[in-house]
């Protein structure tokens, strides 16, 4: 649990250090796909493509705008890197 808090803090600091306004991250867009984690499942707000859900594992396979919230004691988020040719 301690590692997760440290990682979250490091990510927040890197966003702040980059000069990116944090408030822009909170604004919901119409193309945004929202995921809510719980210990039993991941709930998505709309029918969309670019991701796969298996139990409490979310795999993002395409670029897009995603919002992730909730909590899960044994969940995973995997982001597939797209190679540029």
N, CA, C and O atoms as a printed pandas DataFrame, in Angstrom:
     atom_number atom_name residue_name chain_id  residue_number  x_coord  y_coord  z_coord
0              1         N          UNK        A               1    0.833   -1.188    0.000
1              2        CA          UNK        A               1    0.000    0.000    0.000
2              3         C          UNK        A               1    0.873    1.246    0.000
3              4         O          UNK        A               1    0.535    2.245   -0.635
4              5         N          UNK        A               2    1.982    1.190    0.702
5              6        CA          UNK        A               2    2.861    2.350    0.785
6              7         C          UNK        A               2    3.405    2.707   -0.601
7              8         O          UNK        A               2    3.532    3.885   -0.937
8              9         N          UNK        A               3    3.729    1.679   -1.410
9             10        CA          UNK        A               3    4.258    1.919   -2.755
10            11         C          UNK        A               3    3.239    2.647   -3.622
11            12         O          UNK        A               3    3.605    3.524   -4.404
12            13         N          UNK        A               4    1.954    2.287   -3.488
13            14        CA          UNK        A               4    0.905    2.929   -4.282
14            15         C          UNK        A               4    0.776    4.402   -3.941
15            16         O          UNK        A               4    0.593    5.233   -4.831
16            17         N          UNK        A               5    0.871    4.734   -2.652
17            18        CA          UNK        A               5    0.773    6.137   -2.241
18            19         C          UNK        A               5    1.966    6.930   -2.749
19            20         O          UNK        A               5    1.817    8.068   -3.193
20            21         N          UNK        A               6    3.144    6.334   -2.685
21            22        CA          UNK        A               6    4.347    7.017   -3.169
22            23         C          UNK        A               6    4.248    7.237   -4.674
23            24         O          UNK        A               6    4.577    8.316   -5.167
24            25         N          UNK        A               7    3.795    6.216   -5.409
25            26        CA          UNK        A               7    3.646    6.346   -6.851
26            27         C          UNK        A               7    2.628    7.428   -7.205
27            28         O          UNK        A               7    2.862    8.227   -8.112
28            29         N          UNK        A               8    1.511    7.458   -6.500
29            30        CA          UNK        A               8    0.487    8.483   -6.758
30            31         C          UNK        A               8    1.040    9.877   -6.489
31            32         O          UNK        A               8    0.777   10.809   -7.249
32            33         N          UNK        A               9    1.803   10.019   -5.415
33            34        CA          UNK        A               9    2.386   11.313   -5.084
34            35         C          UNK        A               9    3.398   11.726   -6.154
35            36         O          UNK        A               9    3.441   12.891   -6.549
36            37         N          UNK        A              10    4.215   10.774   -6.626
37            38        CA          UNK        A              10    5.205   11.085   -7.660
38            39         C          UNK        A              10    4.527   11.505   -8.961
39            40         O          UNK        A              10    4.997   12.418   -9.641
40            41         N          UNK        A              11    3.429   10.844   -9.304
41            42        CA          UNK        A              11    2.704   11.208  -10.521
42            43         C          UNK        A              11    2.112   12.602  -10.398
43            44         O          UNK        A              11    2.170   13.388  -11.344
44            45         N          UNK        A              12    1.542   12.914   -9.237
45            46        CA          UNK        A              12    0.963   14.245   -9.026
46            47         C          UNK        A              12    2.039   15.316   -9.098
47            48         O          UNK        A              12    1.819   16.382   -9.674
48            49         N          UNK        A              13    3.195   15.040   -8.520
49            50        CA          UNK        A              13    4.288   16.000   -8.560
50            51         C          UNK        A              13    4.810   16.186   -9.980
51            52         O          UNK        A              13    5.166   17.300  -10.363
52            53         N          UNK        A              14    4.862   15.118  -10.760
53            54        CA          UNK        A              14    5.355   15.250  -12.131
54            55         C          UNK        A              14    4.388   16.075  -12.975
55            56         O          UNK        A              14    4.823   16.830  -13.844
56            57         N          UNK        A              15    3.092   15.944  -12.734
57            58        CA          UNK        A              15    2.112   16.768  -13.447
58            59         C          UNK        A              15    2.277   18.229  -13.043
59            60         O          UNK        A              15    2.256   19.121  -13.891
60            61         N          UNK        A              16    2.443   18.467  -11.747
61            62        CA          UNK        A              16    2.616   19.839  -11.263
62            63         C          UNK        A              16    3.903   20.448  -11.815
63            64         O          UNK        A              16    3.925   21.617  -12.200
64            65         N          UNK        A              17    4.973   19.657  -11.854
65            66        CA          UNK        A              17    6.262   20.155  -12.340
66            67         C          UNK        A              17    6.239   20.405  -13.840
67            68         O          UNK        A              17    7.005   21.230  -14.338
68            69         N          UNK        A              18    5.376   19.707  -14.568
69            70        CA          UNK        A              18    5.328   19.863  -16.021
70            71         C          UNK        A              18    4.647   21.165  -16.438
71            72         O          UNK        A              18    4.735   21.574  -17.596
72            73         N          UNK        A              19    3.970   21.813  -15.491
73            74        CA          UNK        A              19    3.269   23.047  -15.821
74            75         C          UNK        A              19    1.863   22.811  -16.347
75            76         O          UNK        A              19    1.141   23.766  -16.634
76            77         N          UNK        A              20    1.466   21.547  -16.477
77            78        CA          UNK        A              20    0.117   21.233  -16.945
78            79         C          UNK        A              20   -0.889   21.619  -15.869
79            80         O          UNK        A              20   -0.744   21.207  -14.718
80            81         N          UNK        A              21   -1.885   22.387  -16.213
81            82        CA          UNK        A              21   -2.863   22.773  -15.201
82            83         C          UNK        A              21   -3.653   21.552  -14.725
83            84         O          UNK        A              21   -4.257   20.846  -15.532
84            85         N          UNK        A              22   -3.647   21.314  -13.446
85            86        CA          UNK        A              22   -4.325   20.158  -12.876
86            87         C          UNK        A              22   -5.830   20.264  -13.058
87            88         O          UNK        A              22   -6.505   19.242  -13.185
88            89         N          UNK        A              23   -6.364   21.461  -13.074
89            90        CA          UNK        A              23   -7.808   21.625  -13.229
90            91         C          UNK        A              23   -8.297   21.082  -14.564
91            92         O          UNK        A              23   -9.442   20.641  -14.659
92            93         N          UNK        A              24   -7.456   21.103  -15.603
93            94        CA          UNK        A              24   -7.893   20.586  -16.896
94            95         C          UNK        A              24   -8.112   19.076  -16.841
95            96         O          UNK        A              24   -8.889   18.542  -17.632
96            97         N          UNK        A              25   -7.448   18.385  -15.930
97            98        CA          UNK        A              25   -7.631   16.952  -15.791
98            99         C          UNK        A              25   -8.984   16.617  -15.192
99           100         O          UNK        A              25   -9.505   15.526  -15.421
100          101         N          UNK        A              26   -9.560   17.530  -14.432
101          102        CA          UNK        A              26  -10.833   17.275  -13.769
102          103         C          UNK        A              26  -12.026   17.515  -14.688
103          104         O          UNK        A              26  -13.125   17.037  -14.406
104          105         N          UNK        A              27  -11.830   18.237  -15.767
105          106        CA          UNK        A              27  -12.937   18.551  -16.662
106          107         C          UNK        A              27  -13.282   17.331  -17.509
107          108         O          UNK        A              27  -12.421   16.776  -18.192
108          109         N          UNK        A              28  -14.534   16.922  -17.461
109          110        CA          UNK        A              28  -14.972   15.764  -18.236
110          111         C          UNK        A              28  -15.239   16.170  -19.669
111          112         O          UNK        A              28  -15.842   17.212  -19.926
112          113         N          UNK        A              29  -14.785   15.338  -20.614
113          114        CA          UNK        A              29  -15.040   15.601  -22.025
114          115         C          UNK        A              29  -16.097   14.623  -22.517
115          116         O          UNK        A              29  -16.360   13.609  -21.871
116          117         N          UNK        A              30  -16.703   14.927  -23.661
117          118        CA          UNK        A              30  -17.755   14.064  -24.190
118          119         C          UNK        A              30  -17.204   12.743  -24.697
119          120         O          UNK        A              30  -17.929   11.748  -24.713
120          121         N          UNK        A              31  -15.949   12.703  -25.108
121          122        CA          UNK        A              31  -15.343   11.469  -25.609
122          123         C          UNK        A              31  -14.747   10.625  -24.491
123          124         O          UNK        A              31  -14.301    9.503  -24.729
124          125         N          UNK        A              32  -14.738   11.149  -23.295
125          126        CA          UNK        A              32  -14.097   10.474  -22.174
126          127         C          UNK        A              32  -14.831    9.194  -21.785
127          128         O          UNK        A              32  -16.060    9.149  -21.752
128          129         N          UNK        A              33  -14.052    8.162  -21.493
129          130        CA          UNK        A              33  -14.597    6.915  -20.978
130          131         C          UNK        A              33  -14.218    6.837  -19.511
131          132         O          UNK        A              33  -13.042    6.962  -19.168
132          133         N          UNK        A              34  -15.196    6.632  -18.642
133          134        CA          UNK        A              34  -14.951    6.583  -17.203
134          135         C          UNK        A              34  -15.048    5.146  -16.693
135          136         O          UNK        A              34  -15.943    4.390  -17.070
136          137         N          UNK        A              35  -14.098    4.795  -15.821
137          138        CA          UNK        A              35  -14.081    3.487  -15.196
138          139         C          UNK        A              35  -14.129    3.677  -13.687
139          140         O          UNK        A              35  -13.427    4.528  -13.141
140          141         N          UNK        A              36  -14.956    2.886  -13.014
141          142        CA          UNK        A              36  -15.027    2.916  -11.555
142          143         C          UNK        A              36  -14.664    1.521  -11.053
143          144         O          UNK        A              36  -15.355    0.541  -11.332
144          145         N          UNK        A              37  -13.559    1.457  -10.302
145          146        CA          UNK        A              37  -13.083    0.199   -9.745
146          147         C          UNK        A              37  -13.773   -0.104   -8.425
147          148         O          UNK        A              37  -14.045    0.799   -7.633
148          149         N          UNK        A              38  -14.055   -1.387   -8.194
149          150        CA          UNK        A              38  -14.454   -1.895   -6.885
150          151         C          UNK        A              38  -13.749   -3.233   -6.711
151          152         O          UNK        A              38  -13.099   -3.712   -7.640
152          153         N          UNK        A              39  -13.866   -3.828   -5.561
153          154        CA          UNK        A              39  -13.197   -5.113   -5.340
154          155         C          UNK        A              39  -13.775   -6.235   -6.193
155          156         O          UNK        A              39  -13.117   -7.256   -6.392
156          157         N          UNK        A              40  -15.004   -6.063   -6.705
157          158        CA          UNK        A              40  -15.659   -7.109   -7.472
158          159         C          UNK        A              40  -15.621   -6.915   -8.977
159          160         O          UNK        A              40  -15.653   -7.891   -9.727
160          161         N          UNK        A              41  -15.553   -5.657   -9.432
161          162        CA          UNK        A              41  -15.678   -5.402  -10.867
162          163         C          UNK        A              41  -15.199   -4.000  -11.228
163          164         O          UNK        A              41  -14.868   -3.182  -10.370
164          165         N          UNK        A              42  -15.176   -3.765  -12.522
165          166        CA          UNK        A              42  -14.915   -2.432  -13.059
166          167         C          UNK        A              42  -16.150   -2.046  -13.864
167          168         O          UNK        A              42  -16.559   -2.775  -14.768
168          169         N          UNK        A              43  -16.741   -0.903  -13.537
169          170        CA          UNK        A              43  -17.939   -0.427  -14.240
170          171         C          UNK        A              43  -17.507    0.682  -15.193
171          172         O          UNK        A              43  -16.772    1.591  -14.808
172          173         N          UNK        A              44  -17.966    0.601  -16.434
173          174        CA          UNK        A              44  -17.637    1.597  -17.447
174          175         C          UNK        A              44  -18.899    2.407  -17.750
175          176         O          UNK        A              44  -20.008    1.874  -17.709
176          177         N          UNK        A              45  -18.726    3.709  -18.056
177          178        CA          UNK        A              45  -19.886    4.594  -18.213
178          179         C          UNK        A              45  -20.579    4.516  -19.561
179          180         O          UNK        A              45  -21.708    4.986  -19.694
180          181         N          UNK        A              46  -19.927    3.927  -20.576
181          182        CA          UNK        A              46  -20.587    3.853  -21.881
182          183         C          UNK        A              46  -19.979    2.736  -22.718
183          184         O          UNK        A              46  -18.892    2.237  -22.425
184          185         N          UNK        A              47  -20.695    2.361  -23.754
185          186        CA          UNK        A              47  -20.219    1.347  -24.679
186          187         C          UNK        A              47  -19.178    1.997  -25.585
187          188         O          UNK        A              47  -19.502    2.896  -26.360
188          189         N          UNK        A              48  -17.953    1.554  -25.490
189          190        CA          UNK        A              48  -16.872    2.155  -26.261
190          191         C          UNK        A              48  -15.847    1.081  -26.602
191          192         O          UNK        A              48  -15.945   -0.056  -26.139
192          193         N          UNK        A              49  -14.870    1.452  -27.411
193          194        CA          UNK        A              49  -13.787    0.545  -27.767
194          195         C          UNK        A              49  -12.473    1.116  -27.254
195          196         O          UNK        A              49  -12.432    2.237  -26.749
196          197         N          UNK        A              50  -11.408    0.348  -27.385
197          198        CA          UNK        A              50  -10.088    0.830  -26.985
198          199         C          UNK        A              50   -9.649    0.331  -25.632
199          200         O          UNK        A              50   -8.646    0.798  -25.093
200          201         N          UNK        A              51  -10.388   -0.617  -25.069
201          202        CA          UNK        A              51  -10.020   -1.173  -23.772
202          203         C          UNK        A              51  -10.621   -2.562  -23.624
203          204         O          UNK        A              51  -11.562   -2.933  -24.326
204          205         N          UNK        A              52  -10.055   -3.315  -22.694
205          206        CA          UNK        A              52  -10.568   -4.643  -22.356
206          207         C          UNK        A              52  -10.668   -4.732  -20.841
207          208         O          UNK        A              52   -9.779   -4.272  -20.125
208          209         N          UNK        A              53  -11.751   -5.324  -20.358
209          210        CA          UNK        A              53  -11.931   -5.517  -18.918
210          211         C          UNK        A              53  -12.062   -7.010  -18.653
211          212         O          UNK        A              53  -12.901   -7.687  -19.247
212          213         N          UNK        A              54  -11.223   -7.514  -17.754
213          214        CA          UNK        A              54  -11.307   -8.895  -17.293
214          215         C          UNK        A              54  -11.280   -8.862  -15.770
215          216         O          UNK        A              54  -10.255   -8.543  -15.167
216          217         N          UNK        A              55  -12.407   -9.190  -15.157
217          218        CA          UNK        A              55  -12.542   -9.138  -13.698
218          219         C          UNK        A              55  -12.173   -7.746  -13.205
219          220         O          UNK        A              55  -12.895   -6.795  -13.500
220          221         N          UNK        A              56  -11.077   -7.587  -12.464
221          222        CA          UNK        A              56  -10.654   -6.272  -11.969
222          223         C          UNK        A              56   -9.355   -5.817  -12.636
223          224         O          UNK        A              56   -8.548   -5.112  -12.031
224          225         N          UNK        A              57   -9.166   -6.233  -13.896
225          226        CA          UNK        A              57   -8.025   -5.773  -14.687
226          227         C          UNK        A              57   -8.537   -4.969  -15.868
227          228         O          UNK        A              57   -9.371   -5.445  -16.639
228          229         N          UNK        A              58   -8.036   -3.754  -16.007
229          230        CA          UNK        A              58   -8.372   -2.877  -17.122
230          231         C          UNK        A              58   -7.148   -2.790  -18.020
231          232         O          UNK        A              58   -6.066   -2.423  -17.562
232          233         N          UNK        A              59   -7.309   -3.123  -19.286
233          234        CA          UNK        A              59   -6.221   -3.011  -20.264
234          235         C          UNK        A              59   -6.639   -1.983  -21.301
235          236         O          UNK        A              59   -7.591   -2.200  -22.050
236          237         N          UNK        A              60   -5.930   -0.867  -21.347
237          238        CA          UNK        A              60   -6.202    0.192  -22.319
238          239         C          UNK        A              60   -5.371   -0.104  -23.554
239          240         O          UNK        A              60   -4.145   -0.189  -23.479
240          241         N          UNK        A              61   -6.044   -0.262  -24.702
241          242        CA          UNK        A              61   -5.360   -0.678  -25.928
242          243         C          UNK        A              61   -5.287    0.413  -26.994
243          244         O          UNK        A              61   -4.550    0.272  -27.970
244          245         N          UNK        A              62   -6.028    1.479  -26.821
245          246        CA          UNK        A              62   -6.047    2.569  -27.800
246          247         C          UNK        A              62   -5.919    3.915  -27.101
247          248         O          UNK        A              62   -6.258    4.048  -25.925
248          249         N          UNK        A              63   -5.432    4.905  -27.826
249          250        CA          UNK        A              63   -5.339    6.241  -27.249
250          251         C          UNK        A              63   -6.743    6.798  -27.043
251          252         O          UNK        A              63   -7.681    6.415  -27.743
252          253         N          UNK        A              64   -6.877    7.685  -26.098
253          254        CA          UNK        A              64   -8.175    8.279  -25.809
254          255         C          UNK        A              64   -8.148    9.011  -24.498
255          256         O          UNK        A              64   -7.094    9.163  -23.879
256          257         N          UNK        A              65   -9.300    9.461  -24.075
257          258        CA          UNK        A              65   -9.440   10.178  -22.815
258          259         C          UNK        A              65  -10.163    9.262  -21.836
259          260         O          UNK        A              65  -11.324    8.906  -22.042
260          261         N          UNK        A              66   -9.464    8.885  -20.765
261          262        CA          UNK        A              66   -9.995    7.946  -19.796
262          263         C          UNK        A              66   -9.950    8.548  -18.398
263          264         O          UNK        A              66   -8.985    9.218  -18.030
264          265         N          UNK        A              67  -11.000    8.303  -17.627
265          266        CA          UNK        A              67  -11.047    8.733  -16.224
266          267         C          UNK        A              67  -11.213    7.473  -15.388
267          268         O          UNK        A              67  -12.103    6.658  -15.634
268          269         N          UNK        A              68  -10.341    7.327  -14.393
269          270        CA          UNK        A              68  -10.355    6.133  -13.552
270          271         C          UNK        A              68  -10.558    6.560  -12.104
271          272         O          UNK        A              68   -9.865    7.449  -11.607
272          273         N          UNK        A              69  -11.519    5.917  -11.427
273          274        CA          UNK        A              69  -11.784    6.239  -10.024
274          275         C          UNK        A              69  -12.166    4.968   -9.278
275          276         O          UNK        A              69  -12.214    3.882   -9.858
276          277         N          UNK        A              70  -12.433    5.116   -8.001
277          278        CA          UNK        A              70  -12.810    3.986   -7.167
278          279         C          UNK        A              70  -11.608    3.405   -6.459
279          280         O          UNK        A              70  -10.537    4.011   -6.435
280          281         N          UNK        A              71  -11.784    2.236   -5.885
281          282        CA          UNK        A              71  -10.672    1.554   -5.220
282          283         C          UNK        A              71  -10.867    0.057   -5.357
283          284         O          UNK        A              71  -11.985   -0.440   -5.494
284          285         N          UNK        A              72   -9.750   -0.644   -5.315
285          286        CA          UNK        A              72   -9.768   -2.094   -5.490
286          287         C          UNK        A              72   -8.507   -2.648   -4.849
287          288         O          UNK        A              72   -7.403   -2.184   -5.134
288          289         N          UNK        A              73   -8.671   -3.639   -3.983
289          290        CA          UNK        A              73   -7.508   -4.179   -3.277
290          291         C          UNK        A              73   -6.648   -5.065   -4.169
291          292         O          UNK        A              73   -5.486   -5.312   -3.845
292          293         N          UNK        A              74   -7.193   -5.552   -5.291
293          294        CA          UNK        A              74   -6.411   -6.430   -6.153
294          295         C          UNK        A              74   -6.702   -6.143   -7.624
295          296         O          UNK        A              74   -6.940   -7.069   -8.399
296          297         N          UNK        A              75   -6.686   -4.881   -8.010
297          298        CA          UNK        A              75   -6.965   -4.505   -9.388
298          299         C          UNK        A              75   -5.695   -4.150  -10.139
299          300         O          UNK        A              75   -4.642   -3.923   -9.542
300          301         N          UNK        A              76   -5.812   -4.107  -11.466
301          302        CA          UNK        A              76   -4.673   -3.766  -12.315
302          303         C          UNK        A              76   -5.120   -2.850  -13.439
303          304         O          UNK        A              76   -6.245   -2.935  -13.931
304          305         N          UNK        A              77   -4.201   -1.967  -13.834
305          306        CA          UNK        A              77   -4.397   -1.137  -15.023
306          307         C          UNK        A              77   -3.178   -1.346  -15.893
307          308         O          UNK        A              77   -2.048   -1.110  -15.464
308          309         N          UNK        A              78   -3.411   -1.792  -17.123
309          310        CA          UNK        A              78   -2.338   -2.048  -18.077
310          311         C          UNK        A              78   -2.562   -1.119  -19.258
311          312         O          UNK        A              78   -3.673   -1.036  -19.783
312          313         N          UNK        A              79   -1.518   -0.422  -19.677
313          314        CA          UNK        A              79   -1.616    0.464  -20.833
314          315         C          UNK        A              79   -0.695   -0.080  -21.910
315          316         O          UNK        A              79    0.516   -0.182  -21.713
316          317         N          UNK        A              80   -1.276   -0.426  -23.043
317          318        CA          UNK        A              80   -0.501   -0.963  -24.166
318          319         C          UNK        A              80    0.164    0.183  -24.908
319          320         O          UNK        A              80   -0.493    1.140  -25.316
320          321         N          UNK        A              81    1.463    0.073  -25.077
321          322        CA          UNK        A              81    2.206    1.100  -25.807
322          323         C          UNK        A              81    2.069    0.857  -27.300
323          324         O          UNK        A              81    2.279   -0.254  -27.785
324          325         N          UNK        A              82    1.719    1.897  -28.011
325          326        CA          UNK        A              82    1.587    1.792  -29.461
326          327         C          UNK        A              82    2.908    2.200  -30.093
327          328         O          UNK        A              82    3.420    3.290  -29.836
328          329         N          UNK        A              83    3.449    1.329  -30.909
329          330        CA          UNK        A              83    4.699    1.616  -31.601
330          331         C          UNK        A              83    4.411    2.462  -32.819
331          332         O          UNK        A              83    3.481    2.183  -33.576
332          333         N          UNK        A              84    5.211    3.498  -33.006
333          334        CA          UNK        A              84    5.060    4.345  -34.179
334          335         C          UNK        A              84    6.013    3.864  -35.251
335          336         O          UNK        A              84    7.185    3.596  -34.983
336          337         N          UNK        A              85    5.505    3.757  -36.467
337          338        CA          UNK        A              85    6.312    3.264  -37.593
338          339         C          UNK        A              85    6.797    4.419  -38.413
339          340         O          UNK        A              85    7.494    4.220  -39.408
